[in-house]
Amino acid sequence: MHRRHFLAGAAAASSLTLVKAGSAAETRVATAPAAKNSRPGIGAIGMRYQGTVITDKAREYGDVVAIADVDRHVREQARASFGSTPQIHEDYRKLLDDKRVEVVLIGTPDHWHAKMLIDAVKAGKDVYCEKPLTLTIDEGKQIRKAVQDSGRIVQVGSWQRSDHRFRAAVELVRQGRIGTLQTVEVVLGKNVVGGPFTPGPAPSNINWNLWQGQTPDVPYIPERCHYTFRWWQEYSGGQLTDWGAHNVDIAQWGIDSLPVEISGKARYPSTPDGYNVPIDFEVAYRYANGVTMTVADPDHGRSGIMFTGSDGRIFVNRENLSGKPVEDLAAKPLPREAFKVYDFDNLSRPERAGKLDAIVNHMGNFFDCIAARRQPISDVESQHRSVSTCHLGNIACRLGRTLKWDPAAERFVSDAEADGLLSRPQRAGFEVRA
């Protein structure tokens, strides 16, 4: 089975635009810089939990030489965890100025991903950026341009693509083991309710102005930052982007098309100084190839992805892969090579499942692609398109009506109000520009 990968820019609205690996799109990738030794210097930005996870996995392939975090306590603890050698910075731009840094890892909150990634590739660094890739759809277009112009390698941390259960589900669907795909049901986590919270002065260890970045300048509330940032629309998209960047990505990988119509409904909290992402949400999508998809919270079923076709169905989540087509693999197996969706993949590594193990393969694929100057399995185009679908759901919920989407132009059809939500105002000095 011939395998292809996503190419930047949809050329037609009917399906995802695909191109053979090794094509002219890939020849734009820059030649790898000559390293002083075989282990590149790594700079890590954002060192709370996930930032430390990906930095630990990257240590197999390079040396951590610099760390940046706006929280002094976090960056000092990170330096202690990764040895006394790394230089620590409050401002990530100083890390990017470090000539020893060849590879950058980004583990910050969502509202910083686009600017840091763009600044890093402009500085000549290859980048591993946590999911979701963007805060808005417009940011994804800016990232695409910056990566194309720079020729750098970028892997997005949607590690479920490197978990063999999710990969097997996608391959079974795309090889027709459930017949013609008809519907997909995606269930995400529940958004958290909380507040009102008490504003107060920011602690001396946190640069609150720098933490806020492009977002509106507001009084410090502890619940706005660190893990709980994801329950504020200013910094994230709630579960639709947090878990959607995982499960919607896998669903869309299997659908192999792009949405053209979206409708959504949600209930929003009204607590002052409280979490403001939807309490409940349900989104329906129609894809250009005729497949329909629903995305909802756990009130609508078991967390995971259900693919239903004309001849069967498959369910997959982080605990299991099930369905008759899966059972039939015993008598009618798929050779492991059939799971090779990209031409430069994880086939030389053991099959892995679960977050920490899958990230081993995901990070390995990233460094393989740095060496070979090839596109990784969670490349910018596929991840921009996946999180765009999540953003479209949030926009439809906010407007409360059916929206028509042109995936080639990446604009709504004759809907200026909806188009106005493709980007957000950005504070001066923190603008995201390719």
C-alpha positions as CSV (number, residue, x, y, z in Angstrom):
1,M,0.0,0.0,0.0
2,H,1.5,3.3,-1.0
3,R,1.9,5.8,1.8
4,R,1.7,9.5,1.6
5,H,2.0,12.5,3.9
6,F,0.2,15.8,4.4
7,L,1.4,18.7,2.2
8,A,1.1,22.3,3.4
9,G,-2.0,24.0,2.0
10,A,-5.2,22.2,0.9
11,A,-5.5,22.4,-2.9
12,A,-9.0,21.1,-3.0
13,A,-12.0,21.0,-0.7
14,S,-12.9,17.4,-1.4
15,S,-10.2,15.7,0.7
16,L,-6.9,16.1,2.5
17,T,-4.2,17.0,-0.1
18,L,-1.5,14.4,-0.1
19,V,1.9,14.1,-1.6
20,K,4.5,11.4,-1.9
21,A,7.4,11.6,0.6
22,G,10.5,12.8,-1.1
23,S,8.6,15.2,-3.3
24,A,9.4,18.9,-4.1
25,A,7.6,19.9,-0.9
26,E,10.2,18.0,1.2
27,T,13.2,19.2,-0.8
28,R,12.7,22.7,0.7
29,V,13.8,21.3,4.0
30,A,17.1,22.8,5.0
31,T,20.3,20.8,5.3
32,A,21.0,19.8,8.9
33,P,23.6,22.1,10.6
34,A,26.9,20.5,11.2
35,A,27.1,19.4,14.8
36,K,30.1,19.6,17.0
37,N,29.4,16.0,18.0
38,S,26.7,13.5,17.4
39,R,24.5,14.8,20.2
40,P,22.7,18.1,19.4
41,G,22.3,20.7,22.1
42,I,18.7,20.9,23.4
43,G,16.9,23.9,24.8
44,A,13.7,23.3,26.7
45,I,11.0,26.0,27.2
46,G,8.2,25.5,29.8
47,M,9.3,23.0,32.4
48,R,6.2,22.0,34.3
49,Y,5.1,18.4,34.1
50,Q,4.8,17.8,30.3
51,G,7.8,19.9,29.6
52,T,9.9,17.7,31.9
53,V,8.5,14.5,30.3
54,I,9.5,15.4,26.8
55,T,12.8,16.8,27.9
56,D,13.6,13.5,29.7
57,K,12.7,11.5,26.5
58,A,14.8,13.8,24.4
59,R,17.9,13.2,26.5
60,E,18.5,9.9,24.8
61,Y,19.4,11.9,21.6
62,G,21.0,15.1,22.8
63,D,22.3,17.2,25.7
64,V,20.1,19.6,27.6
65,V,22.1,22.8,27.5
66,A,19.5,25.5,28.3
67,I,16.2,25.8,30.1
68,A,13.6,28.6,30.1
69,D,10.6,29.2,32.3
70,V,8.9,32.3,33.6
71,D,8.5,30.7,37.0
72,R,11.9,30.8,38.8
73,H,10.9,27.9,41.1
74,V,10.1,25.7,38.1
75,R,13.3,26.5,36.1
76,E,15.5,26.0,39.1
77,Q,13.9,22.7,39.9
78,A,14.2,21.7,36.3
79,R,17.9,22.5,36.3
80,A,18.4,20.4,39.4
81,S,16.5,17.5,37.6
82,F,18.6,17.7,34.5
83,G,22.0,18.3,36.1
84,S,23.8,21.5,37.0
85,T,25.0,22.1,33.5
86,P,22.0,23.8,31.7
87,Q,21.9,27.5,31.6
88,I,18.5,28.8,32.9
89,H,16.6,31.8,31.6
90,E,13.4,33.6,32.4
91,D,12.9,34.8,28.8
92,Y,12.9,32.1,26.2
93,R,14.5,34.5,23.6
94,K,17.8,34.3,25.4
95,L,17.6,30.5,25.0
96,L,17.1,31.0,21.3
97,D,20.2,33.2,21.1
98,D,22.3,30.4,22.5
99,K,24.3,28.9,19.5
100,R,24.7,25.6,21.4
101,V,20.9,25.1,21.1
102,E,20.1,23.2,17.9
103,V,16.8,21.6,19.0
104,V,14.0,23.4,21.0
105,L,11.3,21.6,23.0
106,I,8.2,23.7,23.8
107,G,6.1,22.6,26.8
108,T,4.3,25.9,27.6
109,P,0.6,26.7,27.8
110,D,-1.2,26.8,24.5
111,H,-1.2,30.6,24.0
112,W,2.6,30.6,23.7
113,H,3.0,27.7,21.3
114,A,2.8,29.6,18.0
115,K,5.0,32.5,18.8
116,M,7.7,30.4,20.4
117,L,7.7,27.9,17.5
118,I,7.9,30.6,14.9
119,D,10.7,32.4,16.7
120,A,12.6,29.1,17.1
121,V,12.4,28.1,13.4
122,K,13.4,31.7,12.4
123,A,16.4,31.2,14.7
124,G,17.4,28.1,12.8
125,K,16.2,25.5,15.4
126,D,14.3,22.3,14.9
127,V,11.3,22.1,17.2
128,Y,9.2,19.6,19.2
129,C,6.1,21.6,20.3
130,E,3.4,20.3,22.6
131,K,-0.2,20.0,21.4
132,P,-2.5,21.7,20.7
133,L,-0.4,23.4,18.1
134,T,-2.3,26.7,18.2
135,L,-4.7,29.0,20.0
136,T,-6.4,30.1,16.8
137,I,-6.7,29.0,13.2
138,D,-4.8,32.0,11.9
139,E,-1.8,31.0,14.1
140,G,-1.6,27.7,12.2
141,K,-1.3,29.5,8.9
142,Q,1.5,31.7,10.3
143,I,3.3,28.6,11.6
144,R,2.9,26.8,8.2
145,K,4.5,29.8,6.5
146,A,7.4,30.1,9.0
147,V,8.2,26.4,8.8
148,Q,8.1,26.3,5.0
149,D,10.3,29.4,4.8
150,S,12.8,28.1,7.3
151,G,12.9,24.5,6.2
152,R,13.2,23.4,9.8
153,I,11.8,20.1,11.2
154,V,8.8,20.4,13.5
155,Q,7.2,17.5,15.4
156,V,3.9,18.2,17.3
157,G,3.4,16.3,20.6
158,S,0.3,14.4,19.4
159,W,1.9,11.2,20.6
160,Q,-1.2,9.0,20.0
161,R,0.1,8.8,16.4
162,S,3.0,6.8,17.8
163,D,0.8,4.5,19.9
164,H,0.3,1.3,17.9
165,R,-3.3,0.9,19.0
166,F,-4.4,4.2,17.5
167,R,-2.2,3.6,14.5
168,A,-3.8,0.2,14.0
169,A,-7.3,1.6,14.2
170,V,-6.5,4.2,11.5
171,E,-4.9,1.6,9.2
172,L,-7.9,-0.8,9.6
173,V,-10.2,2.0,8.7
174,R,-8.2,3.2,5.7
175,Q,-7.7,-0.3,4.4
176,G,-11.4,-0.9,4.3
177,R,-11.6,-3.4,7.1
178,I,-14.9,-1.8,8.2
179,G,-16.1,-1.2,4.7
180,T,-16.9,2.4,3.7
181,L,-16.5,4.7,6.6
182,Q,-19.7,6.4,7.5
183,T,-19.7,8.0,10.9
184,V,-17.1,8.8,13.7
185,E,-18.0,9.4,17.3
186,V,-15.4,11.2,19.5
187,V,-15.9,11.6,23.2
188,L,-13.5,13.8,25.2
189,G,-13.1,14.7,28.8
190,K,-15.4,17.0,30.9
191,N,-14.5,20.6,31.1
192,V,-13.9,21.8,34.7
193,V,-16.1,24.2,36.6
194,G,-14.6,26.5,39.2
195,G,-14.6,30.0,40.8
196,P,-15.0,32.7,41.7
197,F,-11.3,32.9,42.4
198,T,-9.5,35.7,44.3
199,P,-7.2,38.0,42.3
200,G,-4.0,39.2,44.0
201,P,-0.4,40.2,43.5
202,A,1.7,37.7,41.4
203,P,4.3,35.9,43.5
204,S,7.8,37.1,43.1
205,N,8.9,33.9,41.4
206,I,6.5,34.4,38.4
207,N,6.9,37.0,35.7
208,W,3.1,37.4,35.2
209,N,3.4,39.8,32.4
210,L,5.6,37.4,30.4
211,W,3.4,34.5,31.3
212,Q,0.3,36.2,29.8
213,G,2.1,36.9,26.5
214,Q,-0.4,37.8,23.8
215,T,-3.4,37.5,26.0
216,P,-5.2,40.4,27.8
217,D,-3.4,41.9,30.8
218,V,-5.5,40.9,33.8
219,P,-4.9,40.6,37.6
220,Y,-3.1,37.5,38.7
221,I,-5.1,34.6,39.8
222,P,-3.3,31.3,40.7
223,E,-5.9,29.2,38.9
224,R,-5.1,31.0,35.6
225,C,-1.7,29.5,35.3
226,H,0.1,26.2,35.5
227,Y,-2.1,23.2,34.8
228,T,-5.5,25.0,35.2
229,F,-4.8,27.5,32.4
230,R,-6.7,25.1,30.1
231,W,-10.1,26.0,31.7
232,W,-9.8,29.6,30.5
233,Q,-10.7,30.6,27.0
234,E,-8.1,33.3,27.0
235,Y,-5.3,30.7,27.1
236,S,-6.9,27.5,25.7
237,G,-10.0,25.9,24.2
238,G,-10.9,23.6,27.0
239,Q,-11.3,19.9,26.3
240,L,-12.2,20.5,22.6
241,T,-8.5,21.5,22.0
242,D,-6.8,19.8,25.0
243,W,-8.1,16.3,24.4
244,G,-9.4,17.1,20.9
245,A,-5.8,17.6,19.7
246,H,-5.4,13.9,20.5
247,N,-8.7,12.2,19.7
248,V,-10.0,14.5,16.9
249,D,-6.5,14.1,15.3
250,I,-6.8,10.3,15.2
251,A,-10.4,10.6,14.0
252,Q,-9.5,12.9,11.2
253,W,-6.4,10.8,10.3
254,G,-8.9,7.9,9.7
255,I,-11.4,10.0,7.9
256,D,-8.8,11.3,5.5
257,S,-10.8,14.5,4.6
258,L,-11.6,17.9,6.0
259,P,-14.8,19.3,7.4
260,V,-17.1,21.5,5.3
261,E,-20.0,22.0,7.7
262,I,-20.0,22.4,11.5
263,S,-22.8,22.9,14.1
264,G,-22.3,23.1,17.8
265,K,-24.1,23.8,21.1
266,A,-22.7,24.4,24.5
267,R,-23.6,25.8,27.9
268,Y,-21.2,28.5,29.3
269,P,-20.6,29.4,32.9
270,S,-21.1,32.9,34.1
271,T,-19.0,32.9,37.3
272,P,-17.0,36.1,37.6
273,D,-13.2,35.4,37.9
274,G,-14.0,31.7,37.2
275,Y,-13.3,29.1,34.6
276,N,-15.1,30.1,31.4
277,V,-14.9,27.2,28.9
278,P,-18.2,25.4,28.2
279,I,-19.7,23.3,30.9
280,D,-21.3,21.0,28.3
281,F,-20.6,20.8,24.5
282,E,-21.6,18.8,21.5
283,V,-20.3,19.4,17.9
284,A,-21.4,17.8,14.7
285,Y,-19.2,17.9,11.6
286,R,-19.8,16.9,7.9
287,Y,-16.7,16.1,5.9
288,A,-16.1,16.7,2.2
289,N,-16.1,13.0,1.6
290,G,-19.5,12.5,3.2
291,V,-18.4,11.2,6.6
292,T,-20.1,12.7,9.6
293,M,-18.4,13.1,13.0
294,T,-19.7,14.1,16.5
295,V,-17.4,15.4,19.2
296,A,-18.8,15.7,22.8
297,D,-18.1,15.4,26.4
298,P,-18.5,12.2,28.6
299,D,-22.2,12.7,29.0
300,H,-22.5,11.3,25.5
301,G,-20.5,8.1,26.0
302,R,-17.2,6.4,26.7
303,S,-14.0,8.5,26.1
304,G,-12.4,7.5,22.9
305,I,-13.1,7.2,19.2
306,M,-15.7,5.0,17.5
307,F,-15.3,4.4,13.7
308,T,-18.5,3.0,12.1
309,G,-18.5,1.7,8.5
310,S,-20.8,-0.2,6.2
311,D,-19.3,-3.5,7.3
312,G,-18.4,-3.0,11.0
313,R,-16.9,-0.7,13.6
314,I,-13.8,-0.2,15.7
315,F,-13.4,1.5,19.0
316,V,-10.1,2.8,20.3
317,N,-8.9,4.7,23.4
318,R,-5.9,4.7,25.6
319,E,-6.9,1.4,27.2
320,N,-8.1,-0.8,24.4
321,L,-8.7,-1.4,20.7
322,S,-11.8,-3.5,20.0
323,G,-14.3,-4.6,17.4
324,K,-14.8,-7.6,15.1
325,P,-12.2,-6.3,12.5
326,V,-9.7,-6.3,15.4
327,E,-10.6,-9.8,16.3
328,D,-10.3,-10.8,12.6
329,L,-6.6,-9.8,12.6
330,A,-5.8,-13.2,14.1
331,A,-6.9,-14.9,10.9
332,K,-6.3,-12.0,8.5
333,P,-3.3,-10.0,9.9
334,L,-2.0,-6.7,8.6
335,P,1.8,-6.9,8.2
336,R,3.5,-4.4,10.4
337,E,4.6,-2.6,7.3
338,A,1.0,-1.8,6.6
339,F,0.9,0.5,9.6
340,K,3.5,2.7,7.8
341,V,1.5,5.8,7.0
342,Y,4.5,8.0,6.5
343,D,7.5,7.0,4.5
344,F,9.8,7.8,7.5
345,D,8.1,6.1,10.4
346,N,8.7,4.1,13.6
347,L,8.9,0.7,12.0
348,S,12.4,0.0,13.4
349,R,11.1,0.4,16.9
350,P,9.0,-1.9,19.1
351,E,5.3,-1.3,19.1
352,R,4.4,0.8,22.1
353,A,1.2,1.8,23.8
354,G,0.4,4.3,26.6
355,K,1.6,7.9,27.0
356,L,5.2,7.5,28.3
357,D,6.0,4.6,26.1
358,A,4.5,6.1,23.0
359,I,6.4,9.3,23.6
360,V,9.6,7.2,23.4
361,N,8.7,6.4,19.8
362,H,7.3,9.9,19.0
363,M,10.5,11.6,20.2
364,G,12.6,9.0,18.4
365,N,10.7,9.7,15.2
366,F,11.5,13.4,15.6
367,F,15.2,12.9,16.0
368,D,15.2,10.4,13.1
369,C,13.6,13.1,10.9
370,I,16.1,15.8,12.1
371,A,18.9,13.5,10.9
372,A,17.3,12.6,7.6
373,R,15.6,16.1,7.0
374,R,12.2,14.4,6.5
375,Q,8.7,15.2,7.7
376,P,7.8,13.6,11.0
377,I,4.6,11.7,11.8
378,S,2.9,14.6,13.6
379,D,4.0,17.3,11.1
380,V,2.8,20.9,11.1
381,E,0.2,20.6,8.3
382,S,-1.6,17.6,9.8
383,Q,-1.7,19.1,13.3
384,H,-2.7,22.5,12.1
385,R,-5.6,20.9,10.3
386,S,-6.6,18.7,13.3
387,V,-6.6,21.5,15.8
388,S,-8.3,23.8,13.3
389,T,-11.2,21.3,13.4
390,C,-11.2,21.6,17.2
391,H,-11.2,25.4,16.9
392,L,-14.1,25.2,14.4
393,G,-16.1,23.3,17.0
394,N,-15.5,26.0,19.6
395,I,-16.5,28.7,17.1
396,A,-19.7,26.8,16.2
397,C,-20.5,26.4,19.9
398,R,-19.9,30.1,20.6
399,L,-22.1,31.2,17.7
400,G,-24.7,28.5,18.2
401,R,-25.5,27.9,14.6
402,T,-24.5,25.9,11.5
403,L,-21.3,27.1,9.8
404,K,-20.1,26.4,6.3
405,W,-16.3,26.0,6.0
406,D,-14.1,26.2,2.9
407,P,-11.0,24.1,3.8
408,A,-9.0,25.2,0.8
409,A,-9.4,28.9,1.5
410,E,-9.5,28.2,5.3
411,R,-12.4,30.7,5.7
412,F,-16.1,30.4,6.4
413,V,-18.4,30.7,3.5
414,S,-20.0,34.1,3.4
415,D,-19.9,34.6,7.1
416,A,-17.9,37.6,8.3
417,E,-18.9,37.2,11.9
418,A,-17.4,33.7,12.0
419,D,-14.3,34.8,10.1
420,G,-13.8,37.4,12.8
421,L,-13.1,34.5,15.2
422,L,-10.3,33.0,13.2
423,S,-7.8,35.2,15.1
424,R,-7.7,37.2,18.3
425,P,-6.4,40.6,19.3
426,Q,-2.8,40.3,20.6
427,R,-1.0,42.5,23.1
428,A,1.7,44.7,21.7
429,G,5.1,43.1,21.8
430,F,3.7,39.6,21.8
431,E,2.2,39.4,18.3
432,V,2.4,36.1,16.3
433,R,3.8,36.8,12.9
434,A,5.6,34.6,10.4
